[in-house]
Amino acid sequence: MKKNLMNQTEIYKKASKSISDIKVILCYTKPEIANVIRILKGLKQENAENVIIIDATIKLSASKV
């Protein structure tokens, strides 16, 4: 994942001649979320506005809370 976060969007940006990029990361477990945050901190991107982490962990239905 670290390698992809560092390089993948740059490759797509060049190919599509785009100026900006958005990275969307879908996490299914709490450990995955923690791992992504750790990697982003290591890359100094933890507060980047173009990185979106989606928490897809199982939750109670809002109608049952």
Order of alpha helices (4+ residues) and beta strands (2+ residues): alpha-beta-alpha-beta
